[in-house]
Every structure is written in C-alpha cells, then in structure tokens.
Amino acid sequence: MPRTYRALARTPEFTPFFLAAALRVGASTMSGLALAVLVYDRTRSPLLAALSMFGPSFTQLLGATVLLSAADRTEPRAALGRLAVLTALGTALMAAPGLPLWAAFAVLLAQGLADSLAGGVRYGLLTEILPPEDYLLGRSLLAVCTGVTQIAGYGLGGVLVTALSPHGALLAAAGLSLAAALALRLGLRRRPPRAGGRPSAAQTWRTNVTLFSDPSRRTLYLAMWVPNGLIVGCESLFVPFDPVHAGLLFGCSAAGMLVGDTVAGRFLAPRWRARLASPLRLLLAAPYLVFALHPGPVLAAAAVALAAVGYSAGLLMQERLVALIPDGTQGQALGLHSAGMLTAQGLCAVLAGAVAQYTSASVAMTALATASIVVTLVLERGLRASRLRVRSLPSPSARADPSPSPSPNPSPR
C-alpha cells in the first residue's frame, strides 16, 4: 500500500521537523525581500538589491569546503537549534537603524555559511527520522512546503514592508527563526553524531574527495547541479524578458514545480522513478527553446509551467544518491548536494545576465536551455551506470544496522 503525506505526520518527530523547516523558509523569504527593499531604497542599485537576496548562495561553496564535516559530527538537534538562533540574531542585527551597508552584507554572507552547514545537518537528520522507503516522500513534501511557504512569505513580507517598514519585516523574520529553534528544541530528541572525530576543514575536504572519487556519485552530483542551475539562470531573466508579466512567469514556474514534486514523490511507482529522471531533466529545459521565437505571455507562461515540472528530477536523483552514500557521511553528502545546487544556481544567474547583457534575454534563455539539454545527454551514460549500482546494492532495510546506537534521550516509537 503506498505511503501518503498524511502518514508522514504519524511518524515521530517529522511534524516538528516539518514545522521548523517551514518557519525557516518563511523567515528567509521575508528577510530577503525586506533587505532587498532596504538596500534598494538606500542605494538605488538593482545589482546590490539582487545580491542582497541571492548573494548568500555564493558562500555555499565556501561552506561546503570548510564546514560540512560538522554535519555528521555534531548532535543534530543542538546544531540546528543554535544555527536557527544565530540566524535570528543576525536578521535582527540587520534591522538595526543606521547599520552600515557593508556590515549588513557581512552578516548576510555569514548567514550563508551557516545555511550551508544547516542544510547538511537537516537532510542528514531526515534520513534518521524517516525510514529509507519514505525518504523520497518526505523530501517531496518538504519541496512542496518550500514552494507554498515562499509564495506566502513573499506575500506576507510585502504586506509587512508596506505596513511596518523593511526594519519591521526583518524583526518579524527574526521571530520566525526563533520559533523554528523552539520547534526543534521541543519536538526532536537528542541523537549522537553519525561520525566520530573533530570537524575540521581538512576532514571536510577529505570526505568531499571520497564522495567525488566514486564515478556514480560524481555523475549524480553534476546531473543534479548543472541542468538545474542553467534553467534557474533562464528564470533569472524573466524580468528583462517581459517586465509586465514577470510575476505571471514566476507564479507559473512555482505551480509547475509543485505539481512535479507532488506527482514524483507521492504517485510514481519505484520502477518508474529511475526511468523518468532523465526525461524529466530534458523536460526541464526543452520548453525554454520556444523563447527563441519571442513568445507572447500566454505561450511563455505555458512553457515555463511545463518546464518546471522537470524540477522533480532532482527528487528522483536524490533518492538514488542516498542509496550510494557511505555510512556516517549522510549529512555532508546531502549538504554538499544542497550547497552545490545553490552555488550553481547563483553562478548560472550571473552567466545568464552576462549573456543577456550583450545579446538579449531571449537569446540567453535559449542558449542556457540548449546547454542544459547537452549536459543531460552527455551525463546520461554515467547515470545509467549509477542506476545499475543501486540495483546491485542490498535493500535499505537489509543494509541497516539491526541494533542502532543508543540515544542519550530515547523516545518511544
């Protein structure tokens, strides 16, 4: 009998985990919008306003190379709670009147580093809260939650910026981060770290090398990062392409992504998941080729919505990655995926803007979509090899340790 989203709510600890994730996304969305308005009001610079929203993505790469070993070597509940409190304090500091712009950006980049570690801790913890067969369903629900919460966060953030001021909206976002820390503290139990030893930049680097030394994992990472990032680059050009209907295009992209994540996580049978990952990556890019014809708003919106369904390929490949992760590196491996994806998105957005600067938005979107298709086709042979490796592994339940490590504060299941 297939599992459902409602069944996940009956899994111990998943509900507070889910609540904290939703509060985190809401806080991030509201604070990003408020800070962008604040920066633009002070500088009248579109570039600085954009960097205030997306700049932390560039620090993810630094975090992935120096911090991620801590994702498996710290107690997850304590680490996530402390990082949420630090985020709240940083957001409240950015709301301080008269804070120099350089100081606000310094806090913002520090938050990006913390987020790179928090992502590893969070998704590594999810592999412990949910049984292996429910991981894809849980990630699907979190992806749906992210899309819905971002839409709500932008709406509420806009209201708060208008009604209170950007400073007031930042303080409200800080409050949401504190609420996330409280949900984690009250709803999760303590767990021992998944790996021993002290976290360090050297250990982070050694584990990253181990993860990339396997061709199947390396190909999976590239397939999850590059095609996705190139299409996010296309989306970054919605405003230059059609300023009047850019909001419609963003909304259609969010709707298509929600549909794809829901269908892939909830309704696809296991035998179809491995088969559809590559077609979905092609679907992610192919509809954007219509932008070479300078389509009107209706055709452009339909193409964007259809393409966004292809983002669900990332969920299917994450399930395959989890099956290939060495024991004790789940947090770092999944954090590396998250940090690499955000870094690729930021770099491709810059690339898209540079190409559009010297050509046009339509030409740049067509070029990036074509590049995404080429990368998908080039990587397909290696992805077939990774699929064969997963099939040759024992089932997750057979590989699981029948006597898990005792927790300092066990809770009934």
C-alpha positions in Angstrom: 0.0 0.0 0.0 1.5 3.4 -1.0 2.5 5.8 1.8 0.8 9.2 1.9 1.7 12.7 3.1 -0.7 12.2 5.9 1.1 9.1 7.0 4.3 11.1 7.4 2.6 13.2 10.1 2.2 10.0 12.2 6.0 9.4 12.0 7.5 10.5 15.4 9.4 13.8 15.1 8.5 14.5 11.5 5.9 17.1 12.3 8.2 19.4 14.4 10.9 18.9 11.8 8.5 19.9 9.1 7.2 22.9 11.1 10.8 24.1 11.7 11.6 23.8 8.0 8.5 25.8 7.0 9.3 28.5 9.5 12.9 28.7 8.3 11.8 29.1 4.7 9.3 31.8 5.6 11.9 33.7 7.6 14.4 33.5 4.8 11.9 34.7 2.2 10.6 37.6 4.3 14.1 38.7 5.3 15.4 38.5 1.7 12.6 40.7 0.4 12.8 43.2 3.2 16.6 43.5 2.9 16.3 43.9 -0.9 13.8 46.8 -0.4 16.0 48.3 2.3 19.2 48.1 0.1 17.4 49.5 -3.0 15.9 52.4 -1.0 19.4 53.3 0.2 21.4 52.8 -3.0 19.0 52.7 -5.9 21.2 49.9 -7.2 19.4 46.9 -8.8 22.6 44.9 -8.6 23.1 45.4 -4.9 19.4 44.7 -4.3 19.7 41.4 -6.2 22.9 40.5 -4.3 21.1 41.1 -1.0 18.6 38.4 -2.0 20.8 35.9 -3.8 24.3 36.7 -2.5 24.3 34.1 0.2 24.2 31.4 -2.5 27.8 32.2 -3.4 29.0 31.5 0.2 27.5 28.0 0.0 30.6 26.7 -1.9 32.9 28.0 0.8 30.8 26.4 3.5 30.8 23.1 1.5 34.6 23.1 1.5 35.3 24.0 5.1 32.3 23.4 7.4 30.4 20.4 6.2 32.3 17.7 8.2 30.4 19.1 11.2 27.1 18.0 9.7 27.8 14.4 10.8 30.0 15.2 13.9 27.5 17.3 15.9 24.4 16.5 17.8 21.7 17.4 15.2 19.0 18.9 17.4 21.5 21.2 19.2 23.3 22.2 15.9 20.0 23.1 14.1 18.7 25.0 17.2 21.9 27.0 17.6 22.1 27.8 13.9 18.4 29.0 13.9 19.1 31.3 16.9 22.2 32.7 15.2 20.1 33.4 12.1 17.5 35.2 14.2 20.2 37.3 15.9 21.8 38.2 12.5 18.4 39.1 11.0 17.6 41.3 14.0 21.0 43.0 13.7 20.3 43.8 10.0 17.2 45.6 11.2 19.2 48.0 13.3 18.7 51.6 12.1 21.8 53.1 10.6 23.7 49.8 10.2 26.4 50.3 7.5 25.7 48.6 4.2 29.0 46.7 4.4 28.0 45.3 7.8 24.7 44.2 6.6 26.3 42.3 3.7 28.9 40.8 6.1 26.1 39.4 8.3 24.3 38.2 5.2 27.3 36.3 3.9 27.9 34.8 7.4 24.3 33.6 7.4 25.0 31.9 4.0 27.9 30.0 5.6 25.7 28.9 8.4 23.0 27.8 6.0 25.4 25.5 4.2 26.1 23.7 7.4 22.4 23.7 8.5 21.4 22.1 5.1 23.7 19.2 5.7 22.6 18.7 9.3 18.9 19.0 8.3 18.9 16.5 5.4 21.1 14.1 7.3 18.7 14.1 10.2 15.8 13.4 7.8 17.4 10.1 6.9 17.2 9.2 10.6 13.7 10.4 11.2 12.2 8.7 8.2 12.7 5.0 7.1 14.6 4.7 3.8 11.5 3.9 1.8 9.9 7.1 2.9 12.8 9.5 2.2 11.6 10.5 -1.3 8.1 11.1 0.0 9.5 13.3 2.8 11.7 15.3 0.5 8.8 15.7 -1.8 6.6 17.1 1.0 9.4 19.5 2.0 9.8 20.7 -1.6 6.1 21.4 -1.8 6.2 23.1 1.6 9.1 25.3 0.3 7.2 26.4 -2.7 4.0 27.2 -0.8 5.9 28.9 2.0 7.9 31.1 -0.4 4.7 32.3 -2.0 3.2 33.1 1.4 6.4 34.6 2.7 6.7 37.0 -0.3 3.1 38.0 0.2 3.3 38.5 3.9 6.7 40.1 3.6 5.3 42.6 1.1 2.5 43.5 3.5 4.8 43.9 6.4 7.3 46.1 4.4 4.4 48.3 3.5 2.6 48.3 6.9 5.6 48.4 9.2 8.8 49.2 7.2 11.6 46.9 6.0 13.1 47.1 9.5 9.8 45.8 11.0 9.7 42.9 8.4 13.2 41.9 9.3 12.3 41.7 13.0 9.3 39.6 12.1 11.5 37.3 10.2 13.9 37.0 13.2 10.9 36.0 15.2 10.1 33.2 12.8 13.7 31.9 13.1 13.4 31.9 16.9 10.1 29.9 16.6 11.9 27.4 14.4 14.5 27.0 17.1 11.8 26.4 19.7 10.0 23.8 17.5 13.3 21.9 17.1 14.1 22.1 20.8 10.7 20.8 21.9 9.9 18.4 19.2 13.1 16.5 18.5 15.1 14.1 20.7 18.8 14.1 21.2 20.8 11.9 18.9 24.5 11.0 18.9 26.6 12.3 16.0 26.7 9.9 13.0 30.5 10.0 12.8 33.3 10.4 15.3 36.3 12.8 15.4 36.5 16.5 15.4 35.0 18.5 12.5 37.6 20.5 10.5 38.2 22.0 7.1 40.7 19.1 6.4 38.2 16.5 7.3 35.5 18.2 5.2 37.9 18.2 2.2 38.8 14.5 2.7 35.2 13.4 2.8 34.3 15.5 -0.2 37.2 13.8 -2.1 35.8 10.4 -1.0 32.3 11.3 -2.2 33.6 12.6 -5.6 36.0 9.7 -6.1 33.1 7.4 -6.9 32.1 7.9 -10.6 28.4 7.2 -9.9 28.1 9.7 -7.1 30.1 12.3 -9.1 27.9 12.0 -12.1 24.8 12.2 -9.9 26.0 15.4 -8.3 26.8 17.0 -11.7 23.4 16.0 -13.1 21.6 17.5 -10.1 23.6 20.7 -10.2 24.3 21.8 -13.7 21.0 21.3 -15.7 19.0 22.7 -12.7 21.3 25.7 -12.4 21.2 26.6 -16.1 17.4 26.7 -16.0 17.4 28.8 -12.9 19.6 31.1 -15.0 16.7 31.3 -17.5 14.3 32.2 -14.8 16.5 35.0 -13.6 15.8 36.7 -16.9 12.0 36.8 -16.6 12.0 40.5 -15.7 14.2 41.6 -18.6 12.3 39.4 -21.0 8.8 40.7 -20.0 8.7 43.2 -17.1 4.9 43.4 -17.2 4.3 39.6 -17.0 7.3 38.6 -15.0 5.2 37.9 -11.9 3.0 35.6 -14.0 6.0 33.7 -15.2 7.4 33.2 -11.7 4.0 32.0 -10.5 3.7 29.5 -13.3 7.1 28.2 -12.5 6.2 27.7 -8.9 3.0 26.0 -9.8 4.7 23.6 -12.2 7.3 22.7 -9.7 4.7 22.0 -7.1 2.9 19.7 -9.5 6.0 17.8 -10.4 7.3 17.4 -6.9 3.9 16.1 -5.7 3.5 13.6 -8.5 7.1 12.3 -8.3 7.1 12.0 -4.5 3.6 10.7 -4.0 2.4 8.8 -7.0 5.3 7.4 -9.0 6.0 3.7 -8.5 9.6 2.8 -7.7 10.1 1.1 -11.1 9.3 4.4 -12.9 11.5 6.6 -10.7 14.8 5.5 -12.2 13.3 5.5 -15.8 11.9 9.0 -15.6 14.8 11.0 -14.1 16.5 11.7 -17.5 13.2 12.5 -19.4 12.3 14.9 -16.7 15.7 16.7 -16.9 15.1 17.1 -20.6 11.6 18.4 -19.9 13.1 21.0 -17.6 15.0 22.6 -20.5 13.2 21.8 -23.8 10.2 24.1 -23.4 12.5 27.1 -23.0 13.6 26.7 -26.6 10.4 28.4 -27.6 11.8 31.6 -26.2 13.9 31.8 -29.4 10.6 32.8 -31.1 9.9 35.7 -28.6 6.6 34.1 -27.4 3.7 36.1 -26.1 2.8 35.9 -22.4 0.4 33.0 -22.7 2.7 30.7 -24.6 5.7 31.8 -22.4 3.7 31.0 -19.2 2.6 27.6 -20.6 6.2 26.8 -21.5 7.6 27.8 -18.1 4.9 25.8 -16.2 5.6 22.7 -18.3 9.3 23.0 -17.9 9.1 23.5 -14.1 7.6 20.0 -13.8 11.0 18.8 -14.7 12.5 20.1 -11.4 11.1 16.9 -9.9 14.0 15.0 -11.5 16.1 16.3 -8.6 13.9 14.4 -6.1 14.3 11.2 -8.0 18.1 11.5 -8.2 18.3 12.4 -4.5 16.7 9.0 -3.7 19.4 7.3 -5.8 22.2 9.4 -4.2 21.0 8.4 -0.7 21.5 4.7 -1.7 25.1 5.4 -2.7 26.2 7.4 0.4 28.8 5.8 2.7 27.6 5.3 6.3 28.5 8.2 8.5 28.6 10.8 5.7 24.8 11.3 5.1 24.8 14.9 6.4 27.9 16.0 4.5 26.8 14.2 1.3 23.3 15.8 1.3 24.7 19.1 2.4 27.2 19.0 -0.5 24.3 18.5 -2.9 22.3 21.4 -1.4 25.3 23.8 -1.4 26.5 22.8 -4.9 23.0 23.3 -6.3 22.6 26.8 -4.8 26.1 27.7 -6.0 25.3 26.5 -9.5 22.1 28.5 -9.5 23.9 31.7 -8.4 26.7 31.3 -11.0 24.2 30.5 -13.8 22.1 33.5 -12.9 25.3 35.7 -13.3 26.1 33.9 -16.6 22.6 34.4 -17.9 22.8 38.1 -17.1 26.1 38.5 -18.8 24.9 36.8 -22.0 21.7 38.8 -22.0 23.7 42.0 -21.5 25.4 41.5 -24.8 22.6 39.8 -26.7 19.0 39.7 -25.4 17.1 37.9 -22.7 15.5 35.6 -25.4 18.9 34.6 -26.8 20.4 34.0 -23.4 17.4 31.8 -22.3 17.6 29.7 -25.4 21.4 29.3 -25.1 21.2 28.2 -21.5 18.3 25.8 -22.2 20.3 24.3 -25.0 23.3 23.9 -22.8 21.1 22.1 -20.2 19.9 19.6 -22.8 23.5 18.9 -23.9 24.7 18.4 -20.3 21.8 16.0 -19.6 22.6 13.9 -22.7 26.4 13.8 -22.0 25.8 12.6 -18.4 23.2 10.0 -19.3 25.7 7.1 -19.7 27.1 7.7 -16.3 23.7 7.9 -14.8 22.7 4.5 -16.2 25.8 3.1 -14.5 24.7 4.6 -11.2 21.2 3.1 -11.6 22.8 -0.3 -12.1 24.9 0.2 -8.9 21.8 1.0 -6.9 20.0 -2.1 -8.1 23.0 -4.3 -7.1 23.0 -3.0 -3.5 21.1 -4.8 -0.8 17.8 -3.3 0.1 17.9 -0.4 2.6 16.4 -2.5 5.4 18.9 -5.2 4.8 21.8 -2.7 5.0 20.5 -1.1 8.1 22.1 -1.9 11.4 19.7 -4.1 13.3 20.8 -2.6 16.6 21.1 1.2 16.2 23.3 3.2 18.5 21.5 4.1 21.8 20.4 7.7 22.1 21.1 9.7 25.3 17.4 10.5 25.4 15.4 7.8 23.6 11.8 8.3 22.8 9.2 5.6 22.1 8.3 4.8 18.5 
